Amino acid sequence: MEQRINIQEKGQNALKAVFGIGAYLKKSNLDKNLLELVNFRISQINGCAYCLDMHSKELRAAGETEQRLYGLSAWRETPYYTKREQAALAWGEAVNACTVSDEVFQQAIASFSEEELIDLTLSITAINTWNRFNIAFQAIPGDYRVGQFG
């Protein structure tokens, strides 16, 4: 695979808005590891190798276990995730698929405040944007360094 366009190099003007969302989310009340976990799961679903490389490195650096990373694609069948994480993962998958049922909403709103749920949804839309940029322009995974983007 050959990178089509280096979005980090050529897309700085376009990426300012996406980096702005990231800066906002860093200040939110949501746990950063929770956001990383959801980012990793959405990137699995979307098949974004660059983002999987990035978020797995960030999660490991934050102390995430290999067991939880390897089990994430089957999170419903494992005992490794808290109720809050399960609610976030279910919400993330539903928002990603644009099929948010009342049941998933009720589970999410029982675990998150309205503001937190809005921020979680914003995070899901942001990782979708990154996934689509990286897939479209064939960003090459492997060279990401922890904390590279702030």
N, C-alpha and C positions, 0 to 999 in steps of 0.2 A: 504494500500500500504506500502510496506517495501522497504527501500532504498537498492539497489543492491550493489553499490559501492559508497563510499564517494569520489567523484572526487576531492573535495577540499583538502582532506587529502592524498589520494593515487596518485593523478595525478599531483603533483606539477611540475614535469619535463615537462610533456606534456602541461600544462597550461601556462608555461612561455611565449610561443609564443602568445597565445591568450591574456594574460595580456599585452604583448608588444603592440598589436594592440590597446587595450584600452588606454594605455599610450600615444600612438601616437595621437589617436583621441581626447584626452583631450586637446592637444595642437593645434588642427586644428581650422580653422576659423569658423566652424559650431557651432551654438548655442547648448549648452549642453541639453537644454530642448527639442529642436527639435529632437536631436538624441534619447533622452529618449522616446519621443512620438512615433517615428518610431520603436524603440525597443519594446515598449509596443504593437503596432499594429502587428508587425511581430510575436511576441510571442502569440498574440491572434489567428492568422491564424494557427500557428504551434501547438497550444494547449499545450504550456509549462507553467504549473501552477507555477513552481518555478520562472520563469522569469516574469510572470505576477505579482506575489507578490512583487518581487524585484523592478520592474520598476514602479509599481503603488505607492509604498512607496517613491521612489526617486522623482517621479513627484509631489506627494502631498507635500513633504518636500520643493520642489522648488516653491510651490505656485500654482500648477495646480489645476483647479476646478474639482469638482465631475462631473459636467455637461459634461465637455469635455472628461473626462475619460469614463463615461458611454456611451457617444455618439460616441466614436471612432470607434466602429465596423460598424457604419452607417455614417461615416464622409462625404460621398458624399451628403447625404440628410440633412445635418445640416449647419447652418450659423456660427458655432463656430470656424472654423479654417481659418487661413490666406491663401492667395494664395500660399505663399511659403510653408506653412505646407501641403496644398493640393497637391502641386507638389511633395513634399518629400514623402507623404503617397502613392500617385499613383506610384511613382518610386519604393518605397519599395515593394509594392505589386507586381509590374511587375517583378522586379529583383528576388523576392522570388519565383515567379512562373516560372521563366526563360522564360518569354514571354514579352519582352520589345518592344512595338510597336514604330513606328516613332512618332506617336502622343504623347505618354507618354514621349519619349525622348525630343521632342520639348518643351513640357510643363516644363520639368525639367531643360533643358538648358536655358530656358528663366528666370528661378528663381535662378539658381546656376551657379557659374563659373565652368569651366572645372575641376579645382582642387577640388572645393567643391563637385562636383558630383562624382568624384573619391573617395573622403573621405566618402561621404554618402553611396556609394556602398560598400566600405570596412566595414563600420559600419553594413550594412545589412548582409554581409557575416559573420561578427563576431557574430551577435546575432543568426544567423542560427547555427553556431557552438555551442554556449552556449545552445540553445534550444535542439539540438540533444544530447549533453552530458547529460543534465538534464533529458530529456525524457528517454533516453536509460538506465540510471543508477537510474532512479526514485528518483531524488532529492526531498526531502520533503519540500513543501512550508510552509511559516508561520514564520520562525525564522529569516529571513533576517532583518538586522538593516541598516538604512540609512547610506551610506558611508562605509559600511563594507568592500568593495573591493577597497577602495581608491577613 
